[in-house]
Amino acid sequence: MDDKMKLIFSFVIAILVASCSLAPKVNSDSLDSEVGWLHGNCLAIKNANVFPGSQLTLMYLDSENISEKAKIIKKATDSEECYPLSDDRVSVNKSAGYFFYTVKSKKPVNLAIGIFKPEEVSVYKLKFSYCNTTEGINFSISKSNSKIWEGYYYLGYESEPTCTPE
């Protein structure tokens, strides 16, 4: 093997080793089409292609994280079926890229996080939480104290913040 071939071979090996050692980073952009937040039985998710009958897992945030299977009924069209579509908040929530769907669940929903492919996210190793900002609610999913997904719900009025700075 001549020196030029050795150099090319070494370069290719170096690239392969470097690419294998870089761990893929899970970030909220990769989960946005599979994960959303709920207020009442209304799911807000950055996915325009959720179909009626689609199943999802709800992680309730009221007390301890309790899960339940639920089903998409239809696209939400007004504030009577979807609180985030109220006049004082609809424009901000839609401009953030959310689409809204009504959900059928056994248990009434106050605040929850909905996941379409929980087997891919491994929900049992995750922490689901929320906190209040001055005008909304930050929803998050963490794994090993690192956030892997966040969602924001604009309420349209001032609230007492409970979020801690990171």
Beta strands, then each sheet from edge to edge (+ up, - down):
strand 1: 35-39
strand 2: 42-45
strand 3: 55-60
strand 4: 66-75
strand 5: 99-104
strand 6: 111-115
strand 7: 127-132
strand 8: 136-143
strand 9: 146-154
sheet 1: 1+ 2- 5+ 4- 3+ 6- 1+
sheet 2: 7+ 8- 9+
end
